[in-house]
Amino acid sequence: MTQTIRQPESGWLSRLGLVGLAPIEAPVLAALASEQPLLLIGPHGTAKSLLLTRVAAALGLTCRHYNASLLNFDDLVGFPVPGSHGSLEYLKTPAAIWGAGAVIVDEINRCRPDVQNKLFPIIHERKVQGLPLPDLRYRWAAMNPPCTEEEDRGYAGAEPLDRALADRFAFVVQMPAWTAFTRHEQLAVIQAEDRAVEPTDAAHLTQLLQRVGALIPALKTELGNAVAEYVHVLVPLLAQAGLDLSPRRATLLYQAVLAVHASDLALDPTATVADSALLAVRSCLPQRAEGIVVPEVKVLAAHREAVRSVRLRPDDPIRRILATADPLERLRLAVRARRLPKGEYSRVVADALVQMPAGAREAAVVHLFETGAVGRLHAAVASQIGECYRDLATPAPFSETLHASHSRYRTWGRIKDLLSRLNPEDPRAHLQANALASLFARKQVQTPEEAERAFSAFAVTDEHLRQA
C-alpha cells in the first residue's frame, strides 16, 4: 500500500512538529512575544503539554513542569529550613521553581484550593511567598475543559478554574479539535515520531518573536487609540451577551489585540486588524476556564458592532449607545437621539427591551408610547410593542382555576397584596397593576419572589424614565 501524506505546513508550530494547530499560531506567538500568562484548554491528547515543552526547548529555557493534581507546595519552593540570621530559607531541589525561565502547570484545575492559592502570585506577579522570581519569564498552564452550565459531561476532578485565577491569564486559548483537522493532518499526527527541535526551527521562532516584539510598539503608536475605542465598546456588548469582563481584562484585551495583530502580520503581511481583534477576543475570554459557555455567535456580533463603532464619527450617538451596558440607559439614550436612523433606533430599542427584566420592560413600553417615541420605530417592532401596551392600558380578562396547594395560587395571593398598596386615584397605579396581572396571565411571573421583583422594577423604571 502506497500513499502520500502531506508534509507539515510551514507555520512555526508545524516546524516544531505540531500539526493542525495553525488556528492558534498567532495568539500563542502573541503570548510568547508579550510574555503574558498563557492557559491552554483542551481534551486529553490534544498536545497541550507537548506544545509548551517544545516551545520551551526551542527557546532554550530552563523549564519546570508540574502536575498540579499531585503538586505540594514543597515541590515548588523546596524544603523550608531556618536561615543563619533567623530567617526562613528554602533547601532547593532540582524540581524547585527557583532559577526557572518558564513554568508549566499542567492540570491546573485539578489542583487543591490551598495550592491553587499559592500558584496565584506566581502567575500574576512572578513571586512566590513574597519573594521575586527574577529569572521567570513565562508562566504557562494547561487544563481539560470543565463541565459547563449546558454540558455535564466532563473529566472527573476537572473543576472550573477559580474566577480570580482565570482572570490572571492574559491568553486563554482553546486547542483545535481533532475533528477540525484535515485528513492529511490527522494521518500526520498518527504517524508522528518524537524528535528534537531542529536548530533552524528554533532560530525561526526566535526571529519571529523579535519581529513581533518590534511590531507591537509601532502598532501601539499607529492603532492604539482605535484599539482602545474598540475595547471600550466591546466590553459592554459582551456583557449584554452574558460575558462580563473585569477592568483588568479590558486592559489585557487591549494589549492582546495589539500583540495578536503584530503576530498576524509577522505570519501574514496581509492580515487585517479587524480579523486580528476577533482572534484576540476569542483567545482571551476567561469564561472558557470557568465552565461558562461562550456563545460564538454573540461574540461575533459584539465584535462587528465594536468594529463599526470605531469607524463612526466621535459625536455619533450610536457610539455612546453601544458603549453602554445597561439596557434601560441604552433605550433612554436612543429615545433622546432624535437623528438616529429608524433602522438603528428600532434595533437598539428592540434589543434593550429583550434584555430588561419583567416589570422594567413594561414600564419602558409605557414610556415609549407616552413620549411618542414609538412612532419612530419600524412597523414590525412598533406592532409588537403595541400589543404589550394594549395589555397595560386596558387589562385583558383572564380566568384560571387554582388550587390552594398550587404555587401560582400563592403567587396570585402575593400579587393581590402588592396591588393593595397602590393608590387607586393614581393613573400610574392602574398601569402598574395591569402590568403585573398581564405578566401573571402570560406566565412570565411564576413565584411570589418574581412578582415582587416585577412590581418593584416597574415602579423604579417608570420613575427613572419620567425624571429623565
Secondary structure by P-SEA (a helix, b strand, c coil): cccccccccccccccccccccccaaaaaaaaaaaccbbbbbbccccaaaaaaaaaaaaaccbbbbbccccccccccccbbbbccccbbbbbccccccccccbbbbcccccccaaaaaaacccccccccccccccccccccccccccccccccccccccccccaaaaaaccccccccccccccaaaaaaaaabbbbcccaaaaaaaaaaaaaaaaaaaaaaaacaaaaaaaaaaaaaaaaaacccccaaaaaaaaaaaaaaaaaaaaacccccaaaaaaaaaaaccccccccccccaaaaaaaaaaaaaaaacccccaaaaaaacccaaaaaaaaaacccccaaaaaaaaaaaaaaccaaaaaaaaaaaaaacccccccaaaaaaaaaaaaaaabbbbbbbbbccccaaaaaaaaaaaaaaacccccaaaaaaaaaaaaaaaacccccaaaaaaaaaaaaaaaaaaaac
